[in-house]
Amino acid sequence: MTHRKRLIRWKIYVDRAKMYIGYVQFLMIVFVLLESYKDSYFGHLVFDNIYLSMPIIVVLFVVGLLVVGRIDTMLGLREEELRNNADANPVIREILENTKELKKEIEELKKKI
């Protein structure tokens, strides 16, 4: 394996790890927000019942992620992002051009038959 391919593979590993770290960071932000309300009624409710509130917070966190992901899918943002990335990728662009040429040739062959 070339050095370039190895570096790209490592970059992919780092990018995937950043995604998971982002989940942890988001959860930490939630706890910092809760900490700022520690002296309020809501804060006392959460921190006085920490063993009950932690699982509830984690479940709400996961449900919230699923809802945001579903909305993202419904709006088609991911598909558009992938389409945009594919247009910018020269290898994918070449594959698409070759596919179009093949379709055109198949249609021409069908007309001759």
C-alpha positions in Angstrom: 0.0 0.0 0.0 1.4 3.4 -0.9 2.0 6.1 1.6 -0.7 8.2 0.1 -3.4 5.5 0.4 -2.3 4.9 4.0 -2.5 8.6 4.8 -6.0 8.8 3.3 -7.1 5.8 5.3 -5.8 7.4 8.5 -7.6 10.6 7.6 -10.8 8.7 7.2 -10.3 7.1 10.6 -9.8 10.6 12.1 -12.8 12.0 10.4 -15.0 9.2 11.7 -13.6 9.6 15.2 -14.4 13.4 15.0 -18.0 12.5 14.3 -18.2 10.4 17.4 -16.4 13.0 19.5 -19.0 15.5 18.3 -21.7 13.4 19.9 -19.9 13.5 23.2 -19.3 17.2 22.9 -22.9 17.9 22.3 -23.9 15.8 25.3 -21.4 17.8 27.4 -22.9 21.0 26.2 -26.2 19.8 27.5 -24.7 19.1 30.9 -23.1 22.5 31.0 -26.4 24.1 30.2 -28.0 22.0 33.0 -25.2 23.1 35.3 -26.1 26.8 34.6 -29.6 26.1 35.9 -28.3 24.2 39.0 -29.8 26.7 41.4 -33.2 26.7 39.8 -36.1 24.4 40.5 -35.3 22.5 37.3 -31.7 22.1 38.2 -32.5 20.8 41.7 -34.9 18.4 40.2 -32.2 17.1 37.8 -29.2 17.0 40.2 -31.1 15.8 43.3 -32.3 12.8 41.3 -29.1 12.3 39.2 -29.5 8.5 38.8 -33.0 8.9 37.4 -32.3 12.0 35.3 -29.1 10.8 33.6 -30.8 7.9 31.8 -33.7 10.2 30.9 -31.3 12.8 29.5 -29.4 10.2 27.5 -32.7 8.8 26.1 -33.9 12.3 25.2 -30.5 13.0 23.6 -30.8 9.9 21.4 -34.4 10.6 20.5 -33.5 14.2 19.6 -30.7 13.0 17.3 -33.1 10.6 15.6 -35.7 13.4 15.1 -33.0 15.7 13.7 -31.8 12.9 11.4 -35.3 12.2 10.2 -36.0 15.8 9.5 -32.7 16.0 7.6 -33.7 13.0 5.5 -37.2 14.3 4.9 -35.8 17.6 3.6 -33.3 15.7 1.4 -30.3 17.6 2.7 -28.0 14.6 2.8 -28.9 13.5 -0.8 -28.1 17.0 -2.0 -24.9 17.1 -0.1 -23.8 13.8 -1.6 -24.8 15.0 -5.1 -22.7 18.1 -4.6 -19.7 16.1 -3.4 -20.1 13.7 -6.3 -20.1 16.7 -8.8 -16.9 18.0 -7.2 -15.2 14.6 -7.3 -13.4 14.1 -10.7 -13.5 10.3 -10.4 -17.3 10.2 -9.9 -17.8 12.7 -12.6 -15.8 10.5 -15.0 -17.9 7.4 -14.0 -21.1 9.4 -14.6 -19.9 10.5 -18.0 -19.0 7.0 -19.0 -22.3 5.7 -17.8 -24.1 8.3 -19.9 -22.1 7.3 -23.0 -22.9 3.7 -22.4 -26.6 4.4 -22.1 -26.4 6.4 -25.4 -24.6 3.6 -27.2 -27.2 1.0 -25.9 -30.0 3.2 -27.1 -28.3 3.5 -30.5 -27.9 -0.3 -30.7 -31.5 -0.8 -29.8 -32.6 1.5 -32.6 -30.5 -0.5 -35.1 -32.1 -3.8 -34.0 
